[in-house]
Structures are given as structure tokens and as C-alpha cells.
């Protein structure tokens, strides 16, 4: 029996070796993953932006902003055949406020007349006993 135990011990792996192999394989997987991530970042990195391209972009942005300011502050035709015009934003807001306040007063007048009509109908119903 002593012989069997010696043979068994000599053929079995030490416990420390198994743990170290597991740790080594986990470290290898993590290192492989990081290597793949690094390669993907390196391959997909955009080209550096030079000053001339940056200046060109700034100039284009300024032109677009000036064009928008002009559209928001001047009169112009949008569709001349259809009679559609562009008005400055400040004037458009003034006209909208004026239009909405006119609607509000007309709505208030209509609601007052509806209220009066309901009151008179209620009075008539009470008077006739309906």
C-alpha cells in the first residue's frame, strides 16, 4: 500500500502548480484583451488636425453664423410667387404677441357672451320650471 501512495503522489500535480497555472492563464487573457484594445485604438485614431484646417473650420463657422444673423435680422422673400416673406425675428415676435393678444381679447369676449347666454338660459329654465 505504501507503494501505491508513493506512485499516486508522484503522478499527481501539486496544488500550488494548479493555482499558478490558473492565475497565469487569467493574466494571459487580460493581457490579450488589452493588446487587442490597444491595437484597435491605434488603428482607429484620427489624423491630427493641423492649424490650417482649424483656421478653415473657424472661418466657415463664422460665415455660417453671420449668414444666420443676416437671415434673422433682415426682410426678404422666401417665395415671391407665393407671397411669403421673411421678417426680422424681433418684428416677428412683436407681430405674434399682437396677434395672440388680439385672439385672447376675442376669446374673452366670446366666453363672456357664452356665459351671459348660459345665465339667461338658466334663468329662463328656472322661471318656467324646467
Secondary structure as a PSIPRED ss2 file (coil, helix, strand):
# PSIPRED VFORMAT (PSIPRED V4.0)

   1 X C   1.000  0.000  0.000
   2 X H   0.000  1.000  0.000
   3 X H   0.000  1.000  0.000
   4 X H   0.000  1.000  0.000
   5 X H   0.000  1.000  0.000
   6 X H   0.000  1.000  0.000
   7 X H   0.000  1.000  0.000
   8 X H   0.000  1.000  0.000
   9 X H   0.000  1.000  0.000
  10 X H   0.000  1.000  0.000
  11 X H   0.000  1.000  0.000
  12 X C   1.000  0.000  0.000
  13 X C   1.000  0.000  0.000
  14 X C   1.000  0.000  0.000
  15 X H   0.000  1.000  0.000
  16 X H   0.000  1.000  0.000
  17 X H   0.000  1.000  0.000
  18 X H   0.000  1.000  0.000
  19 X H   0.000  1.000  0.000
  20 X H   0.000  1.000  0.000
  21 X H   0.000  1.000  0.000
  22 X H   0.000  1.000  0.000
  23 X H   0.000  1.000  0.000
  24 X H   0.000  1.000  0.000
  25 X H   0.000  1.000  0.000
  26 X H   0.000  1.000  0.000
  27 X H   0.000  1.000  0.000
  28 X H   0.000  1.000  0.000
  29 X H   0.000  1.000  0.000
  30 X H   0.000  1.000  0.000
  31 X H   0.000  1.000  0.000
  32 X H   0.000  1.000  0.000
  33 X H   0.000  1.000  0.000
  34 X H   0.000  1.000  0.000
  35 X H   0.000  1.000  0.000
  36 X H   0.000  1.000  0.000
  37 X H   0.000  1.000  0.000
  38 X H   0.000  1.000  0.000
  39 X H   0.000  1.000  0.000
  40 X H   0.000  1.000  0.000
  41 X H   0.000  1.000  0.000
  42 X H   0.000  1.000  0.000
  43 X H   0.000  1.000  0.000
  44 X H   0.000  1.000  0.000
  45 X C   1.000  0.000  0.000
  46 X C   1.000  0.000  0.000
  47 X C   1.000  0.000  0.000
  48 X C   1.000  0.000  0.000
  49 X C   1.000  0.000  0.000
  50 X C   1.000  0.000  0.000
  51 X H   0.000  1.000  0.000
  52 X H   0.000  1.000  0.000
  53 X H   0.000  1.000  0.000
  54 X H   0.000  1.000  0.000
  55 X H   0.000  1.000  0.000
  56 X H   0.000  1.000  0.000
  57 X H   0.000  1.000  0.000
  58 X H   0.000  1.000  0.000
  59 X H   0.000  1.000  0.000
  60 X H   0.000  1.000  0.000
  61 X H   0.000  1.000  0.000
  62 X H   0.000  1.000  0.000
  63 X H   0.000  1.000  0.000
  64 X H   0.000  1.000  0.000
  65 X H   0.000  1.000  0.000
  66 X H   0.000  1.000  0.000
  67 X H   0.000  1.000  0.000
  68 X H   0.000  1.000  0.000
  69 X H   0.000  1.000  0.000
  70 X H   0.000  1.000  0.000
  71 X H   0.000  1.000  0.000
  72 X H   0.000  1.000  0.000
  73 X H   0.000  1.000  0.000
  74 X C   1.000  0.000  0.000
  75 X C   1.000  0.000  0.000
  76 X E   0.000  0.000  1.000
  77 X E   0.000  0.000  1.000
  78 X E   0.000  0.000  1.000
  79 X E   0.000  0.000  1.000
  80 X C   1.000  0.000  0.000
  81 X C   1.000  0.000  0.000
  82 X C   1.000  0.000  0.000
  83 X C   1.000  0.000  0.000
  84 X E   0.000  0.000  1.000
  85 X E   0.000  0.000  1.000
  86 X E   0.000  0.000  1.000
  87 X C   1.000  0.000  0.000
  88 X C   1.000  0.000  0.000
  89 X H   0.000  1.000  0.000
  90 X H   0.000  1.000  0.000
  91 X H   0.000  1.000  0.000
  92 X H   0.000  1.000  0.000
  93 X H   0.000  1.000  0.000
  94 X H   0.000  1.000  0.000
  95 X H   0.000  1.000  0.000
  96 X H   0.000  1.000  0.000
  97 X H   0.000  1.000  0.000
  98 X H   0.000  1.000  0.000
  99 X H   0.000  1.000  0.000
 100 X H   0.000  1.000  0.000
 101 X H   0.000  1.000  0.000
 102 X H   0.000  1.000  0.000
 103 X H   0.000  1.000  0.000
 104 X H   0.000  1.000  0.000
 105 X H   0.000  1.000  0.000
 106 X H   0.000  1.000  0.000
 107 X H   0.000  1.000  0.000
 108 X H   0.000  1.000  0.000
 109 X H   0.000  1.000  0.000
 110 X H   0.000  1.000  0.000
 111 X H   0.000  1.000  0.000
 112 X H   0.000  1.000  0.000
 113 X H   0.000  1.000  0.000
 114 X H   0.000  1.000  0.000
 115 X H   0.000  1.000  0.000
 116 X H   0.000  1.000  0.000
 117 X H   0.000  1.000  0.000
 118 X H   0.000  1.000  0.000
 119 X H   0.000  1.000  0.000
 120 X H   0.000  1.000  0.000
 121 X H   0.000  1.000  0.000
 122 X H   0.000  1.000  0.000
 123 X H   0.000  1.000  0.000
 124 X H   0.000  1.000  0.000
 125 X H   0.000  1.000  0.000
 126 X H   0.000  1.000  0.000
 127 X H   0.000  1.000  0.000
 128 X H   0.000  1.000  0.000
 129 X C   1.000  0.000  0.000
 130 X C   1.000  0.000  0.000
